[in-house]
């Protein structure tokens, strides 16, 4: 009986956690976009001559694997971004791993 109660409450907790974290993920993703590198990704990407991330994701021209690869390794004029992303306050506060931080900024751009 005790075991059953424990199982039920664990499931309830996990279910609740998942709902809270989907909304949190979008918020953290927005903070990354606005704050990484001090001025945010938009300092470069909101300029029309640079890649338009939302449009590229929506059209299917930018895969998540390629997105993650660019953030980790940089690409021509695009600086490596993981250190800047992991330094954003809300990312640290959420305790995200690098992959979770990539998921968050992707989720914000793809929403
Ligand atoms: C200093 C300006 C600058 C900043 C800041 C910047 N980017 Fe970029 N980014 C670029 C440029 C320029 C390119 C185009 C690189 C190329 O392919 O020549 C690019 C390319 C990319 C690409 C690859 C697009 C493609 O079509 O393959 C991704 C993904 C990307 N940036 C994401 C981000 C994210 C997310 C951030 C914020 C964490 C960010 N960038 C911050 C300048 C910047």
Backbone and ligand atoms as CSV (ligand in chain L), in Angstrom:
chain,resi,resn,atom,element,x,y,z
A,1,UNK,N,N,0.834,-1.212,0.000
A,1,UNK,CA,C,0.000,0.000,0.000
A,1,UNK,C,C,0.863,1.253,0.000
A,2,UNK,N,N,1.869,1.250,0.871
A,2,UNK,CA,C,2.785,2.397,0.919
A,2,UNK,C,C,3.456,2.594,-0.440
A,3,UNK,N,N,3.877,1.465,-0.996
A,3,UNK,CA,C,4.559,1.519,-2.295
A,3,UNK,C,C,3.648,2.114,-3.361
A,4,UNK,N,N,2.381,1.713,-3.310
A,4,UNK,CA,C,1.427,2.200,-4.305
A,4,UNK,C,C,1.262,3.710,-4.169
A,5,UNK,N,N,1.103,4.174,-2.927
A,5,UNK,CA,C,0.952,5.617,-2.695
A,5,UNK,C,C,2.162,6.373,-3.227
A,6,UNK,N,N,3.339,5.837,-2.974
A,6,UNK,CA,C,4.572,6.465,-3.413
A,6,UNK,C,C,4.585,6.566,-4.937
A,7,UNK,N,N,4.173,5.472,-5.581
A,7,UNK,CA,C,4.164,5.459,-7.045
A,7,UNK,C,C,3.195,6.506,-7.578
A,8,UNK,N,N,2.015,6.576,-6.984
A,8,UNK,CA,C,1.010,7.531,-7.449
A,8,UNK,C,C,1.513,8.965,-7.272
A,9,UNK,N,N,2.096,9.258,-6.104
A,9,UNK,CA,C,2.535,10.637,-5.889
A,9,UNK,C,C,3.732,10.969,-6.781
A,10,UNK,N,N,4.580,10.002,-7.071
A,10,UNK,CA,C,5.715,10.255,-7.967
A,10,UNK,C,C,5.205,10.616,-9.357
A,11,UNK,N,N,4.231,9.856,-9.832
A,11,UNK,CA,C,3.662,10.140,-11.151
A,11,UNK,C,C,3.048,11.534,-11.166
A,12,UNK,N,N,2.323,11.886,-10.090
A,12,UNK,CA,C,1.702,13.208,-10.011
A,12,UNK,C,C,2.765,14.300,-10.049
A,13,UNK,N,N,3.839,14.105,-9.298
A,13,UNK,CA,C,4.916,15.095,-9.269
A,13,UNK,C,C,5.563,15.254,-10.637
A,14,UNK,N,N,5.845,14.118,-11.260
A,14,UNK,CA,C,6.494,14.166,-12.580
A,14,UNK,C,C,5.601,14.874,-13.584
A,15,UNK,N,N,4.321,14.566,-13.543
A,15,UNK,CA,C,3.377,15.186,-14.468
A,15,UNK,C,C,3.354,16.689,-14.275
A,16,UNK,N,N,3.330,17.119,-13.045
A,16,UNK,CA,C,3.304,18.547,-12.738
A,16,UNK,C,C,4.595,19.211,-13.202
A,17,UNK,N,N,5.717,18.542,-12.910
A,17,UNK,CA,C,7.023,19.082,-13.296
A,17,UNK,C,C,7.121,19.289,-14.792
A,18,UNK,N,N,6.597,18.354,-15.566
A,18,UNK,CA,C,6.707,18.446,-17.024
A,18,UNK,C,C,5.943,19.668,-17.542
A,19,UNK,N,N,4.758,19.937,-16.968
A,19,UNK,CA,C,3.971,21.094,-17.423
A,19,UNK,C,C,4.712,22.386,-17.105
A,20,UNK,N,N,5.230,22.471,-15.876
A,20,UNK,CA,C,5.925,23.690,-15.470
A,20,UNK,C,C,7.158,23.898,-16.338
A,21,UNK,N,N,7.869,22.826,-16.663
A,21,UNK,CA,C,9.135,23.028,-17.338
A,21,UNK,C,C,8.972,23.394,-18.812
A,22,UNK,N,N,7.854,23.012,-19.461
A,22,UNK,CA,C,7.676,23.417,-20.863
A,22,UNK,C,C,7.560,24.931,-20.964
A,23,UNK,N,N,6.805,25.538,-20.036
A,23,UNK,CA,C,6.675,26.996,-20.040
A,23,UNK,C,C,7.997,27.647,-19.644
A,24,UNK,N,N,8.667,27.061,-18.653
A,24,UNK,CA,C,9.963,27.603,-18.221
A,24,UNK,C,C,10.972,27.543,-19.350
A,25,UNK,N,N,10.923,26.461,-20.116
A,25,UNK,CA,C,11.891,26.290,-21.199
A,25,UNK,C,C,11.782,27.445,-22.195
A,26,UNK,N,N,10.549,27.830,-22.533
A,26,UNK,CA,C,10.354,28.947,-23.470
A,26,UNK,C,C,10.892,30.248,-22.886
A,27,UNK,N,N,10.655,30.442,-21.591
A,27,UNK,CA,C,11.141,31.672,-20.932
A,27,UNK,C,C,12.660,31.713,-20.947
A,28,UNK,N,N,13.279,30.594,-20.585
A,28,UNK,CA,C,14.745,30.550,-20.563
A,28,UNK,C,C,15.282,30.724,-21.985
A,29,UNK,N,N,14.601,30.117,-22.956
A,29,UNK,CA,C,15.022,30.270,-24.354
A,29,UNK,C,C,14.996,31.728,-24.791
A,30,UNK,N,N,13.970,32.438,-24.383
A,30,UNK,CA,C,13.876,33.866,-24.728
A,30,UNK,C,C,15.014,34.660,-24.071
A,31,UNK,N,N,15.310,34.322,-22.811
A,31,UNK,CA,C,16.412,35.013,-22.110
A,31,UNK,C,C,17.736,34.770,-22.834
A,32,UNK,N,N,17.929,33.547,-23.296
A,32,UNK,CA,C,19.163,33.251,-24.041
A,32,UNK,C,C,19.202,34.132,-25.283
A,33,UNK,N,N,18.118,34.160,-26.039
A,33,UNK,CA,C,18.084,34.936,-27.284
A,33,UNK,C,C,18.333,36.418,-27.002
A,34,UNK,N,N,17.776,36.909,-25.882
A,34,UNK,CA,C,17.897,38.338,-25.560
A,34,UNK,C,C,19.211,38.718,-24.886
A,35,UNK,N,N,19.861,37.750,-24.228
A,35,UNK,CA,C,20.986,38.137,-23.363
A,35,UNK,C,C,22.341,37.527,-23.703
A,36,UNK,N,N,22.392,36.430,-24.444
A,36,UNK,CA,C,23.697,35.805,-24.704
A,36,UNK,C,C,24.607,36.827,-25.381
A,37,UNK,N,N,25.861,36.788,-25.081
A,37,UNK,CA,C,26.855,37.734,-25.611
A,37,UNK,C,C,26.536,39.174,-25.153
A,38,UNK,N,N,25.787,39.332,-24.071
A,38,UNK,CA,C,25.469,40.675,-23.592
A,38,UNK,C,C,24.297,41.294,-24.330
A,39,UNK,N,N,24.372,41.341,-25.657
A,39,UNK,CA,C,23.299,42.001,-26.410
A,39,UNK,C,C,22.316,41.024,-27.019
A,40,UNK,N,N,22.583,39.757,-26.854
A,40,UNK,CA,C,21.652,38.756,-27.367
A,40,UNK,C,C,21.955,38.354,-28.798
A,41,UNK,N,N,21.348,37.250,-29.214
A,41,UNK,CA,C,21.520,36.736,-30.582
A,41,UNK,C,C,20.954,37.746,-31.576
A,42,UNK,N,N,19.912,38.450,-31.158
A,42,UNK,CA,C,19.222,39.369,-32.050
A,42,UNK,C,C,20.093,40.532,-32.494
A,43,UNK,N,N,21.128,40.858,-31.708
A,43,UNK,CA,C,22.028,41.947,-32.097
A,43,UNK,C,C,22.553,41.675,-33.506
A,44,UNK,N,N,22.755,40.427,-33.831
A,44,UNK,CA,C,23.192,40.063,-35.192
A,44,UNK,C,C,22.019,39.514,-36.013
A,45,UNK,N,N,21.223,38.647,-35.405
A,45,UNK,CA,C,20.230,37.926,-36.214
A,45,UNK,C,C,18.964,38.711,-36.529
A,46,UNK,N,N,18.733,39.816,-35.857
A,46,UNK,CA,C,17.582,40.629,-36.232
A,46,UNK,C,C,17.935,41.579,-37.378
A,47,UNK,N,N,19.179,41.490,-37.851
A,47,UNK,CA,C,19.603,42.290,-39.015
A,47,UNK,C,C,19.355,41.442,-40.256
A,48,UNK,N,N,18.692,42.024,-41.248
A,48,UNK,CA,C,18.185,41.195,-42.351
A,48,UNK,C,C,19.266,40.519,-43.194
A,49,UNK,N,N,20.492,41.045,-43.164
A,49,UNK,CA,C,21.542,40.400,-43.974
A,49,UNK,C,C,22.100,39.144,-43.304
A,50,UNK,N,N,21.800,38.920,-42.025
A,50,UNK,CA,C,22.248,37.707,-41.335
A,50,UNK,C,C,21.139,36.661,-41.368
A,51,UNK,N,N,21.507,35.375,-41.130
A,51,UNK,CA,C,20.474,34.321,-41.191
A,51,UNK,C,C,19.282,34.639,-40.296
A,52,UNK,N,N,18.100,34.467,-40.838
A,52,UNK,CA,C,16.855,34.713,-40.100
A,52,UNK,C,C,16.413,33.392,-39.483
A,53,UNK,N,N,16.732,33.239,-38.189
A,53,UNK,CA,C,16.599,31.922,-37.556
A,53,UNK,C,C,15.169,31.396,-37.529
A,54,UNK,N,N,14.208,32.248,-37.158
A,54,UNK,CA,C,12.821,31.775,-37.075
A,54,UNK,C,C,12.349,31.288,-38.442
A,55,UNK,N,N,12.622,32.093,-39.490
A,55,UNK,CA,C,12.191,31.728,-40.843
A,55,UNK,C,C,12.865,30.436,-41.306
A,56,UNK,N,N,14.159,30.292,-40.998
A,56,UNK,CA,C,14.887,29.085,-41.420
A,56,UNK,C,C,14.343,27.834,-40.727
A,57,UNK,N,N,13.979,27.982,-39.453
A,57,UNK,CA,C,13.445,26.836,-38.718
A,57,UNK,C,C,12.051,26.495,-39.249
A,58,UNK,N,N,11.217,27.512,-39.445
A,58,UNK,CA,C,9.841,27.269,-39.910
A,58,UNK,C,C,9.818,26.639,-41.291
A,59,UNK,N,N,10.747,27.059,-42.155
A,59,UNK,CA,C,10.755,26.523,-43.524
A,59,UNK,C,C,11.395,25.132,-43.584
A,60,UNK,N,N,12.003,24.703,-42.476
A,60,UNK,CA,C,12.658,23.399,-42.468
A,60,UNK,C,C,14.073,23.436,-43.030
A,61,UNK,N,N,14.597,24.647,-43.300
A,61,UNK,CA,C,15.937,24.762,-43.875
A,61,UNK,C,C,17.055,24.690,-42.835
A,62,UNK,N,N,16.684,24.776,-41.566
A,62,UNK,CA,C,17.700,24.662,-40.506
A,62,UNK,C,C,17.280,23.526,-39.576
A,63,UNK,N,N,18.058,22.441,-39.582
A,63,UNK,CA,C,17.715,21.310,-38.713
A,63,UNK,C,C,18.215,21.595,-37.306
A,64,UNK,N,N,17.654,20.891,-36.352
A,64,UNK,CA,C,18.082,21.091,-34.973
A,64,UNK,C,C,19.534,20.636,-34.809
A,65,UNK,N,N,19.928,19.598,-35.517
A,65,UNK,CA,C,21.306,19.105,-35.404
A,65,UNK,C,C,22.290,20.162,-35.902
A,66,UNK,N,N,21.942,20.812,-37.004
A,66,UNK,CA,C,22.809,21.836,-37.561
A,66,UNK,C,C,22.826,23.080,-36.667
A,67,UNK,N,N,21.677,23.405,-36.101
A,67,UNK,CA,C,21.564,24.514,-35.141
A,67,UNK,C,C,22.515,24.265,-33.963
A,68,UNK,N,N,22.427,23.058,-33.383
A,68,UNK,CA,C,23.261,22.713,-32.233
A,68,UNK,C,C,24.740,22.739,-32.619
A,69,UNK,N,N,25.050,22.236,-33.796
A,69,UNK,CA,C,26.435,22.193,-34.255
A,69,UNK,C,C,26.998,23.609,-34.398
A,70,UNK,N,N,26.206,24.529,-34.951
A,70,UNK,CA,C,26.659,25.922,-35.103
A,70,UNK,C,C,26.893,26.567,-33.739
A,71,UNK,N,N,26.001,26.312,-32.792
A,71,UNK,CA,C,26.180,26.914,-31.459
A,71,UNK,C,C,27.444,26.373,-30.784
A,72,UNK,N,N,27.710,25.088,-30.971
A,72,UNK,CA,C,28.871,24.480,-30.303
A,72,UNK,C,C,30.183,24.850,-30.983
A,73,UNK,N,N,30.172,24.916,-32.303
A,73,UNK,CA,C,31.436,25.059,-33.037
A,73,UNK,C,C,31.601,26.373,-33.780
A,74,UNK,N,N,30.549,27.187,-33.854
A,74,UNK,CA,C,30.616,28.421,-34.638
A,74,UNK,C,C,30.527,28.101,-36.121
A,75,UNK,N,N,30.436,29.149,-36.930
A,75,UNK,CA,C,30.319,28.953,-38.382
A,75,UNK,C,C,30.640,30.290,-39.041
A,76,UNK,N,N,31.752,30.408,-39.719
A,76,UNK,CA,C,32.176,31.671,-40.355
A,76,UNK,C,C,32.034,32.849,-39.385
A,77,UNK,N,N,31.127,33.785,-39.685
A,77,UNK,CA,C,30.954,34.970,-38.834
A,77,UNK,C,C,30.182,34.710,-37.547
A,78,UNK,N,N,29.717,33.499,-37.375
A,78,UNK,CA,C,28.947,33.128,-36.180
A,78,UNK,C,C,29.908,32.602,-35.113
A,79,UNK,N,N,30.023,33.325,-33.974
A,79,UNK,CA,C,30.947,32.853,-32.934
A,79,UNK,C,C,30.430,31.600,-32.231
A,80,UNK,N,N,31.358,30.789,-31.704
A,80,UNK,CA,C,30.949,29.683,-30.816
A,80,UNK,C,C,30.104,30.293,-29.712
A,81,UNK,N,N,29.001,29.663,-29.364
A,81,UNK,CA,C,28.068,30.334,-28.464
A,81,UNK,C,C,27.817,29.623,-27.138
A,82,UNK,N,N,28.328,28.393,-26.960
A,82,UNK,CA,C,27.927,27.666,-25.743
A,82,UNK,C,C,28.360,28.358,-24.449
A,83,UNK,N,N,29.581,28.911,-24.420
A,83,UNK,CA,C,30.036,29.560,-23.183
A,83,UNK,C,C,29.141,30.760,-22.878
A,84,UNK,N,N,28.808,31.535,-23.908
A,84,UNK,CA,C,27.952,32.713,-23.716
A,84,UNK,C,C,26.548,32.290,-23.270
A,85,UNK,N,N,26.053,31.194,-23.833
A,85,UNK,CA,C,24.706,30.723,-23.470
A,85,UNK,C,C,24.681,30.225,-22.024
A,86,UNK,N,N,25.715,29.449,-21.644
A,86,UNK,CA,C,25.728,28.874,-20.296
A,86,UNK,C,C,25.942,29.945,-19.227
A,87,UNK,N,N,26.428,31.135,-19.634
A,87,UNK,CA,C,26.665,32.222,-18.683
A,87,UNK,C,C,25.416,33.077,-18.438
A,88,UNK,N,N,24.350,32.834,-19.210
A,88,UNK,CA,C,23.117,33.619,-19.036
A,88,UNK,C,C,22.480,33.226,-17.686
A,89,UNK,N,N,22.161,34.220,-16.854
A,89,UNK,CA,C,21.665,33.968,-15.491
A,89,UNK,C,C,20.575,32.918,-15.379
A,90,UNK,N,N,19.466,33.073,-16.122
A,90,UNK,CA,C,18.370,32.104,-15.986
A,90,UNK,C,C,18.759,30.673,-16.403
A,91,UNK,N,N,19.775,30.522,-17.256
A,91,UNK,CA,C,20.239,29.174,-17.633
A,91,UNK,C,C,20.917,28.524,-16.435
A,92,UNK,N,N,21.748,29.313,-15.760
A,92,UNK,CA,C,22.428,28.797,-14.558
A,92,UNK,C,C,21.402,28.464,-13.487
A,93,UNK,N,N,20.446,29.372,-13.318
A,93,UNK,CA,C,19.434,29.203,-12.269
A,93,UNK,C,C,18.615,27.937,-12.502
A,94,UNK,N,N,18.301,27.659,-13.769
A,94,UNK,CA,C,17.520,26.464,-14.092
A,94,UNK,C,C,18.375,25.199,-13.998
A,95,UNK,N,N,19.697,25.375,-13.910
A,95,UNK,CA,C,20.583,24.214,-13.824
A,95,UNK,C,C,20.633,23.408,-15.114
A,96,UNK,N,N,20.427,24.066,-16.257
A,96,UNK,CA,C,20.396,23.358,-17.530
A,96,UNK,C,C,21.776,22.843,-17.940
A,97,UNK,N,N,21.769,21.702,-18.600
A,97,UNK,CA,C,22.970,21.201,-19.279
A,97,UNK,C,C,23.067,21.951,-20.611
A,98,UNK,N,N,24.177,21.794,-21.318
A,98,UNK,CA,C,24.315,22.443,-22.635
A,98,UNK,C,C,23.182,22.009,-23.575
A,99,UNK,N,N,22.875,20.720,-23.583
A,99,UNK,CA,C,21.824,20.238,-24.481
A,99,UNK,C,C,20.458,20.818,-24.111
A,100,UNK,N,N,20.197,20.948,-22.815
A,100,UNK,CA,C,18.919,21.528,-22.388
A,100,UNK,C,C,18.837,23.008,-22.773
A,101,UNK,N,N,19.972,23.707,-22.698
A,101,UNK,CA,C,19.991,25.119,-23.083
A,101,UNK,C,C,19.748,25.255,-24.591
A,102,UNK,N,N,20.338,24.360,-25.380
A,102,UNK,CA,C,20.105,24.369,-26.837
A,102,UNK,C,C,18.628,24.093,-27.108
A,103,UNK,N,N,18.059,23.100,-26.407
A,103,UNK,CA,C,16.629,22.788,-26.564
A,103,UNK,C,C,15.783,24.026,-26.272
A,104,UNK,N,N,16.159,24.786,-25.229
A,104,UNK,CA,C,15.351,25.926,-24.801
A,104,UNK,C,C,15.356,27.029,-25.856
A,105,UNK,N,N,16.517,27.368,-26.396
A,105,UNK,CA,C,16.549,28.464,-27.372
A,105,UNK,C,C,15.906,28.005,-28.691
A,106,UNK,N,N,16.074,26.721,-29.013
A,106,UNK,CA,C,15.385,26.160,-30.193
A,106,UNK,C,C,13.867,26.231,-30.014
A,107,UNK,N,N,13.392,25.818,-28.821
A,107,UNK,CA,C,11.938,25.831,-28.558
A,107,UNK,C,C,11.391,27.252,-28.666
A,108,UNK,N,N,12.146,28.235,-28.167
A,108,UNK,CA,C,11.703,29.625,-28.246
A,108,UNK,C,C,11.613,30.076,-29.712
A,109,UNK,N,N,12.614,29.730,-30.515
A,109,UNK,CA,C,12.620,30.169,-31.923
A,109,UNK,C,C,11.594,29.418,-32.764
A,110,UNK,N,N,11.324,28.167,-32.404
A,110,UNK,CA,C,10.437,27.316,-33.209
A,110,UNK,C,C,8.980,27.434,-32.783
A,111,UNK,N,N,8.704,28.215,-31.750
A,111,UNK,CA,C,7.338,28.209,-31.179
A,111,UNK,C,C,6.309,28.869,-32.113
L,1,LIG,C1,C,28.328,38.615,-33.683
L,1,LIG,C2,C,27.077,38.380,-34.388
L,1,LIG,C3,C,26.307,37.120,-34.033
L,1,LIG,C4,C,25.790,36.757,-32.811
L,1,LIG,C5,C,25.903,37.485,-31.485
L,1,LIG,C6,C,25.081,35.517,-33.032
L,1,LIG,N1,N,25.175,35.132,-34.339
L,1,LIG,FE1,FE,24.447,33.455,-35.156
L,1,LIG,N2,N,25.293,33.914,-36.934
L,1,LIG,C7,C,25.946,35.108,-37.222
L,1,LIG,C8,C,26.363,35.110,-38.623
L,1,LIG,C9,C,27.098,36.241,-39.327
L,1,LIG,C10,C,25.935,33.870,-39.153
L,1,LIG,C11,C,26.135,33.352,-40.594
L,1,LIG,C12,C,27.366,32.482,-40.603
L,1,LIG,C13,C,27.648,31.961,-42.008
L,1,LIG,O1,O,27.094,30.903,-42.341
L,1,LIG,O2,O,28.369,32.603,-42.720
L,1,LIG,C14,C,25.269,33.157,-38.076
L,1,LIG,C15,C,24.732,31.884,-38.196
L,1,LIG,C16,C,23.988,31.258,-37.216
L,1,LIG,C17,C,23.383,29.969,-37.373
L,1,LIG,C18,C,23.473,29.070,-38.594
L,1,LIG,C19,C,22.358,29.361,-39.548
L,1,LIG,C20,C,22.399,28.446,-40.749
L,1,LIG,O3,O,21.687,28.745,-41.720
L,1,LIG,O4,O,23.110,27.449,-40.727
L,1,LIG,C21,C,22.721,29.699,-36.208
L,1,LIG,C22,C,21.929,28.455,-35.870
L,1,LIG,C23,C,22.924,30.830,-35.328
L,1,LIG,N3,N,23.720,31.747,-35.959
L,1,LIG,C24,C,22.370,30.936,-34.069
L,1,LIG,C25,C,22.679,31.952,-33.164
L,1,LIG,C26,C,22.179,32.022,-31.808
L,1,LIG,C27,C,21.155,31.066,-31.200
L,1,LIG,C28,C,22.788,33.086,-31.224
L,1,LIG,C29,C,22.680,33.549,-29.783
L,1,LIG,C30,C,23.065,32.547,-28.795
L,1,LIG,C31,C,23.639,33.707,-32.237
L,1,LIG,N4,N,23.538,32.985,-33.387
L,1,LIG,C32,C,24.399,34.848,-32.025
L,1,LIG,C33,C,26.198,36.118,-36.337
L,1,LIG,C34,C,25.905,36.103,-34.989
